[in-house]
Amino acid sequence: MTQRIIAIDQSTSSTKALLFDEQCRMLARTNVDHKQYYPQTGWVEHDAEEIYQNMIEAIKDLTPTLSQGEGAVSSPLGRLGEVSLCLTNQRETAVIWNKLTGKPITRAVVWQDTRGAELCRQLRAEGKADLVMAKSGLLIDPNFSASGIKWLLDNVAGARELASRGELLMGTIETWLIWKLTGGKVHATDYTNASRTMLFNIHTMQWDDDLLQLFDIPRSMMPEVMPCDAVYGETTCEGLFSSPIQIAGVLGDSHGALVGQMCFEPGSGKVTYGTGSSVMVNIGEEPQPAPEGLVTSVGFSAFGKTYYGFEGNIYSTGATLKWIADQLQLVGHPSEMEALATSVSDNGGVYIVPAFSGLGAPWWQSDVKGAVFGLTFATTKAHFLRAALESIAYQIKDLVDVMARATGGRLKEIAADGGPTKNRFLMQFQADQLNTPVVCTEVDDASALGAVIMNGFARGLWKSFDEVIPLRKVTQVYQPQPTPQHAALYAGWRTAVNQLIKK
């Protein structure tokens, strides 16, 4: 029987539904954007109900493909086993909803939101950083869910009282979507998303009472935590399927990319170029203290084992390109940037530090603002666009250099995924800066592919890592060609960053 797997990739800017077959070939893809809310400086919010409806719309747009071709599913859709659903999602973005009404108490606090910065500063001043790091593997930072959840409980009218009565539930986006898809029957998350909340103990693999108490969050709000390769429940997707299909395979987007890039061996790593960027390297089955500026998270869990990763997160990479297109309107679309950026031989001394939501790893300074350095009357639009693209590569290098030292030297290769990998200038410049090959694969949506792989593991389609590794299809390898100029350019970047960070 032909298997079709619908992968939901719920990202910061949109919700994608992608259809895969059992050979991990992508058959169709739909995309629905959602609105970004910026009610105050530093605040970033999403409408969780809009995201759910967009997911259903995206799945509906796939249904014609499901009833076409060899092994197609008859319409109306849905004999159990022919079609299943998996999820990967933007991490840390937190939703709180009333389990009786099914409605969020307010909009979701997005991972880019910095309203929890003051609380995080206070906790660091009180000496809580070591406790949080020892248990969760994370630095105290508003990027992670806990401070945003506490803020909502403290500031949304009636929230504390409802929480004390056990009427509120919380979760990251995939938890909300699973709860909605199952009609409120399943309140669950996976190990990877849980490990990004600052409330989960990566050693015991449980919600941690000390961390819950530190952020004053009732345990009754917390979802069940499950492995990535588990079956989470069944759904008809609001009646799109005539009988229920399984929800199987769930993990955060960066972790999905680690799996989708087949980084199953310790020391293998990947870069996801999205709204922000995640650099993650598999460190094996034992959680290790992260080098300064990085964090330790659950990389993924499968076949009864948990694999950990060192990770660093950059807040603005693809978002920088979108800002240039949408806000500054210097180009109609980010895809137009490469031609203009390569029309000049260098950046003309211009450096953009895109700290729109502060600086993430390895600096972790949430109150820093973005800046541009080196402007002169000779600066052109092309120099500015080139500097924007280069800023992505510099930020990735900041993290990869730290990871390479922590894992014993230069990484063998970096697997790359995400929309910006189509920019050949950026990928070559990245390889040159890292002095490491950058490998791009056939599927740009590696996070979705990782969820598909976990779906297959959960349902017994594949029974080992070795069975899926041959399905990885490399499309381009950018070999490094470093020159002294690349070192000088990076030194200029570090000078620019050092003018902004607080020592």
C-alpha positions in Angstrom: 0.0 0.0 0.0 1.4 3.4 -1.0 2.0 5.6 2.0 1.4 9.4 1.8 2.6 11.6 4.7 1.4 15.2 5.2 4.1 17.2 6.9 3.0 20.4 8.6 5.8 22.9 8.9 4.5 25.7 11.1 7.1 28.4 11.0 7.4 31.9 12.3 6.0 33.5 9.1 3.7 30.9 7.6 2.2 27.4 7.8 3.3 24.9 5.1 1.7 21.6 4.2 3.9 19.3 2.3 3.0 15.9 0.8 5.7 13.2 0.8 5.7 9.5 -0.3 7.4 6.6 1.5 10.6 7.4 -0.5 10.8 10.8 1.1 10.0 12.4 -2.2 8.0 15.7 -1.9 5.0 15.5 -4.1 3.3 18.8 -3.4 3.6 21.9 -1.2 1.2 24.6 -0.1 1.9 27.7 2.0 -0.3 30.1 4.0 1.2 33.2 5.6 0.0 34.5 9.0 0.0 38.0 10.4 2.8 39.3 12.6 1.7 41.6 15.5 4.1 44.2 17.0 2.0 45.9 19.7 4.9 47.5 21.4 8.7 47.8 20.9 10.2 44.4 21.5 6.9 42.5 21.4 6.1 40.0 18.8 2.8 38.1 18.7 0.9 35.5 16.6 -2.8 34.6 16.6 -2.9 30.9 17.5 -6.4 30.5 16.1 -5.4 32.0 12.8 -2.4 29.6 12.6 -4.7 26.6 13.2 -7.1 27.7 10.5 -4.2 28.3 8.1 -3.0 24.8 8.8 -6.4 23.4 7.9 -6.5 25.5 4.7 -3.0 24.4 3.7 -4.0 20.7 4.2 -7.2 21.3 2.2 -5.1 22.7 -0.7 -3.2 19.4 -0.8 -6.2 17.2 -1.1 -6.4 17.3 -5.0 -2.9 15.8 -5.1 -3.9 13.0 -2.7 -6.5 11.8 -5.1 -4.2 11.7 -8.2 -1.5 9.4 -9.4 -0.4 5.9 -8.5 -1.5 4.7 -5.1 -3.8 7.7 -4.7 -6.3 7.9 -1.9 -9.9 7.8 -3.0 -12.1 10.8 -2.3 -13.6 11.4 0.2 -10.1 11.0 1.8 -9.0 8.8 4.6 -8.5 5.1 5.0 -6.3 4.8 8.1 -2.8 3.8 7.1 -2.8 5.3 3.6 -2.4 8.9 4.9 -0.8 10.2 8.1 0.2 13.5 9.5 3.4 14.8 11.1 4.3 18.1 12.6 7.4 20.4 12.9 7.1 23.9 14.3 8.6 27.2 15.3 9.9 26.6 18.8 9.6 28.5 22.1 6.5 30.5 20.9 4.1 30.0 23.7 0.3 29.7 23.7 -2.0 29.7 26.8 -5.6 28.7 26.3 -8.7 27.9 28.4 -9.3 24.1 28.2 -13.1 24.6 28.8 -13.7 27.2 26.1 -10.9 26.1 23.8 -9.9 29.7 23.3 -6.4 31.3 23.8 -6.4 33.9 26.6 -4.5 36.3 24.3 -2.2 36.1 21.3 0.9 33.8 21.5 4.2 35.2 22.6 6.7 34.6 19.8 10.2 33.4 20.4 11.5 36.8 19.1 9.6 38.6 21.8 11.7 40.3 24.5 9.0 41.3 27.1 10.5 38.8 29.5 14.0 40.4 29.3 13.6 42.2 32.7 12.6 39.1 34.5 15.5 37.2 32.9 17.9 40.0 34.0 16.5 39.8 37.6 16.9 36.0 37.7 20.5 36.2 36.5 21.2 38.9 39.1 19.8 36.6 41.7 22.3 33.9 40.7 19.8 31.5 39.1 21.7 31.0 35.9 23.7 27.9 37.1 20.5 26.2 38.3 18.7 26.8 35.0 21.6 25.7 32.9 22.3 22.6 35.0 18.7 21.4 34.7 17.5 22.7 31.3 20.8 23.1 29.4 19.7 26.6 28.6 20.8 30.2 29.3 18.2 32.4 31.0 16.9 34.4 28.1 13.5 35.6 26.8 14.0 33.6 23.7 12.9 30.6 25.6 9.2 30.1 26.6 9.2 30.4 30.4 9.5 34.2 30.8 6.8 34.8 28.2 4.4 32.3 29.9 5.0 33.9 33.3 4.4 37.4 31.8 1.0 36.3 30.4 -0.1 34.7 33.7 0.9 37.9 35.5 -0.5 40.4 33.1 -3.6 39.0 31.3 -6.7 39.8 33.5 -7.9 36.7 35.4 -5.2 34.4 34.1 -3.6 33.6 37.4 -7.0 32.7 38.9 -8.0 30.5 36.0 -4.6 28.8 36.2 -4.9 28.1 39.9 -8.3 26.4 39.2 -6.6 24.2 36.6 -8.6 25.7 33.7 -5.6 26.8 31.6 -3.3 24.8 29.4 0.0 25.9 27.8 2.1 24.7 25.0 4.4 25.6 22.2 2.6 25.8 18.8 2.7 22.0 18.0 0.9 21.3 21.4 -1.9 23.8 20.5 -2.2 22.3 17.0 -2.4 18.7 18.3 -4.9 19.7 21.0 -7.1 21.3 18.3 -6.6 18.5 15.8 -7.7 15.9 18.3 -10.7 17.9 19.5 -9.0 18.5 22.9 -8.3 14.8 23.6 -4.5 15.1 23.5 -2.5 17.7 25.3 1.1 16.7 24.5 4.5 17.9 23.2 7.7 16.1 22.3 11.1 16.1 24.0 12.7 18.6 21.6 10.0 21.3 22.0 9.9 20.7 25.7 13.7 21.2 26.0 13.3 24.7 24.6 10.9 26.0 27.3 13.4 26.5 30.1 11.0 24.3 32.2 12.2 20.9 31.2 14.9 18.8 32.8 17.0 17.3 30.0 18.5 14.7 32.4 15.3 13.4 34.0 13.3 14.0 30.8 10.4 15.5 32.9 9.0 18.9 33.7 11.1 20.2 36.5 9.4 21.3 39.8 12.2 23.7 40.7 12.0 25.4 37.3 8.2 25.6 37.4 8.4 27.1 40.8 11.1 29.6 39.7 8.7 30.9 37.0 5.6 30.4 39.1 3.9 28.2 36.5 1.4 25.6 37.7 2.2 22.0 36.7 -1.4 21.5 35.8 -0.9 23.6 32.7 1.9 21.4 31.3 1.5 18.9 28.5 2.5 15.3 28.5 6.0 14.9 27.0 6.5 12.2 24.4 9.3 10.9 22.1 9.6 12.4 18.6 8.8 9.0 17.0 5.5 8.5 18.8 1.9 8.3 17.7 0.2 11.4 19.2 -3.4 10.7 18.3 -5.9 10.8 15.4 -7.7 13.5 13.5 -10.0 14.1 10.6 -8.5 17.6 10.1 -11.9 19.2 10.6 -13.7 16.7 8.4 -11.2 16.8 5.4 -10.8 13.1 5.9 -13.7 10.7 6.0 -12.1 8.6 8.7 -9.4 9.5 11.2 -5.7 9.5 10.2 -2.8 9.2 12.6 -0.7 12.1 13.9 2.7 10.6 14.2 6.1 12.2 14.3 6.6 15.6 16.1 9.7 17.7 16.7 10.8 21.3 16.6 11.9 22.8 13.3 15.6 23.0 14.0 15.6 19.4 15.3 13.6 18.3 12.3 16.3 19.8 10.1 19.0 17.8 12.0 17.1 14.6 11.3 16.2 15.6 7.8 19.8 16.2 7.0 20.6 12.7 8.4 22.8 14.0 11.2 22.5 10.8 13.1 26.2 10.5 14.0 27.8 12.5 16.8 29.8 15.4 15.3 27.5 15.9 12.4 25.9 19.3 12.2 23.5 21.5 10.2 22.5 25.1 9.7 18.9 26.0 9.1 18.5 29.3 7.3 15.0 30.5 8.2 13.5 33.6 9.8 16.3 33.2 12.2 19.0 30.5 12.0 19.8 27.5 14.1 23.2 25.9 14.2 23.1 22.4 15.8 25.6 19.6 16.1 24.8 16.1 17.3 26.8 15.3 20.5 25.5 11.8 21.2 23.4 10.2 23.9 24.8 12.1 26.9 23.9 15.7 27.6 27.2 17.7 27.9 27.6 21.2 29.3 27.6 23.6 26.4 30.5 25.8 25.6 30.1 29.5 26.5 27.4 31.2 24.5 25.7 28.0 23.4 23.1 25.7 24.9 22.4 22.0 25.2 19.0 20.7 23.9 17.5 17.4 23.1 18.5 16.9 19.5 15.9 14.2 18.8 14.6 11.0 20.2 14.0 7.8 18.3 14.0 4.0 18.8 13.9 4.4 22.6 17.1 6.6 22.7 17.6 10.3 23.1 20.3 12.2 21.2 21.5 15.6 22.4 22.9 18.6 20.6 24.8 21.8 21.1 22.9 24.6 19.6 23.2 28.3 18.9 20.3 30.5 17.7 20.5 33.6 15.6 17.5 35.8 15.7 17.6 37.5 12.3 18.9 35.9 9.1 16.1 35.4 6.6 14.2 38.0 8.6 16.9 40.5 7.6 16.3 39.9 4.0 12.5 40.1 4.4 12.9 43.4 6.2 15.0 44.8 3.3 12.3 43.7 0.9 9.2 44.5 2.8 10.1 47.5 5.0 12.9 49.2 3.2 11.6 48.1 -0.2 15.1 48.0 -1.7 14.1 44.9 -3.7 10.8 43.4 -4.6 11.7 40.0 -3.2 14.8 38.6 -1.4 15.5 36.4 -4.4 16.5 39.6 -6.3 19.3 40.3 -3.9 22.0 38.0 -5.2 22.3 39.7 -8.6 22.6 43.1 -7.1 25.0 42.0 -4.3 27.4 40.4 -6.8 27.4 43.5 -9.0 30.0 44.9 -6.6 33.3 43.3 -5.7 33.0 43.8 -2.0 30.8 45.3 0.8 32.4 48.8 0.4 33.2 48.7 4.2 29.5 48.4 5.2 28.5 46.0 8.0 24.9 45.4 9.1 24.4 43.9 12.6 20.8 42.8 12.4 19.9 42.8 16.1 16.3 43.6 15.5 15.3 41.4 18.6 18.7 41.6 20.3 21.7 39.4 19.7 21.3 35.7 20.2 24.1 33.2 20.5 26.9 33.4 21.3 26.3 36.9 22.7 22.8 36.6 24.3 22.2 40.3 24.7 18.5 40.9 24.2 18.6 44.7 24.7 21.0 45.4 21.8 19.5 47.1 18.8 20.4 46.7 15.2 23.0 48.9 13.6 24.7 49.7 10.3 28.4 50.6 10.2 30.7 52.1 7.5 28.3 54.1 5.4 29.9 56.7 3.1 28.8 58.8 0.2 30.2 56.0 -2.0 27.8 53.4 -0.5 25.3 52.0 -3.0 22.2 49.8 -2.7 24.3 46.9 -3.9 26.8 47.4 -1.0 24.0 47.5 1.5 22.4 44.3 0.1 25.8 42.5 0.0 26.4 43.5 3.6 23.0 42.1 4.6 23.8 38.7 3.0 27.3 38.7 4.5 25.8 39.3 8.0 24.1 36.0 7.8 27.4 34.2 7.1 29.3 36.0 9.8 26.7 35.1 12.4 26.8 31.5 11.4 30.6 31.6 11.7 30.4 33.0 15.2 28.6 29.8 16.3 30.3 27.2 14.2 33.8 28.3 15.4 32.6 27.8 19.0 31.1 24.4 18.2 34.2 23.3 16.3 36.4 24.0 19.3 34.0 22.2 21.6 33.9 19.1 19.5 37.6 18.8 18.8 38.3 20.8 15.6 36.9 21.9 12.3 33.6 20.2 11.4 33.8 17.8 8.4 30.9 19.5 6.7 27.8 21.6 7.4 24.5 20.6 6.0 22.4 23.6 5.0 18.7 24.0 4.5 16.1 26.7 4.1 15.1 29.3 1.5 18.4 31.3 1.6 20.3 28.2 0.5 19.2 29.1 -3.1 21.4 32.2 -2.9 24.6 30.9 -4.4 26.6 33.9 -3.3 25.6 33.4 0.3 26.4 29.7 0.3 29.8 30.1 -1.3 30.6 33.0 1.0 29.5 30.8 4.0 31.8 28.0 2.9 34.7 30.4 2.5 34.1 32.0 5.9 33.9 28.6 7.6 36.6 26.9 5.6 34.3 24.0 5.6 32.2 22.4 2.8 28.5 23.5 2.8 26.2 20.7 1.6 22.8 21.5 0.2 20.2 18.8 -0.4 17.3 18.2 -2.7 14.6 19.1 -0.2 14.8 22.7 1.0 12.3 21.9 3.7 14.6 19.7 5.8 12.5 20.3 8.9 9.5 18.8 7.3 11.5 15.9 6.0 12.8 15.3 9.5 9.1 15.1 10.7 8.4 12.7 7.9 11.3 10.4 9.0 10.0 10.4 12.6 6.5 9.6 11.2 8.0 6.6 9.4 9.8 5.5 12.5 6.6 5.8 14.6 4.6 3.7 12.2 7.3 1.1 11.5 7.9 2.2 7.9 11.6 2.3 8.6 13.2 0.4 11.4 16.6 2.0 11.6 18.6 5.1 10.7 20.5 3.1 8.1 17.3 2.5 6.2 16.6 6.2 5.6 20.2 7.6 5.1 20.3 6.5 1.4 17.2 8.7 0.8 19.3 11.9 1.3 19.9 13.5 -2.1 22.8 16.1 -2.2 22.3 18.7 -4.9 25.2 21.1 -4.4 28.4 21.1 -2.4 30.1 24.5 -1.9 33.8 23.9 -1.4 35.6 26.5 0.6 38.0 28.9 -1.2 39.2 31.1 1.6 41.4 34.1 1.0 43.1 36.6 3.4 40.3 39.0 2.4 37.7 36.7 4.0 39.6 36.9 7.3 39.8 40.7 7.1 36.1 40.9 6.4 35.3 38.8 9.4 37.5 40.9 11.6 35.5 43.9 10.4 32.3 42.1 11.5 33.7 41.4 15.0 34.7 45.1 15.3 31.2 46.1 14.5 29.6 43.7 17.0 32.0 44.7 19.7 30.8 48.3 19.4 27.3 47.1 20.4 27.7 44.4 23.0 28.0 45.2 26.7 31.2 43.7 28.2 
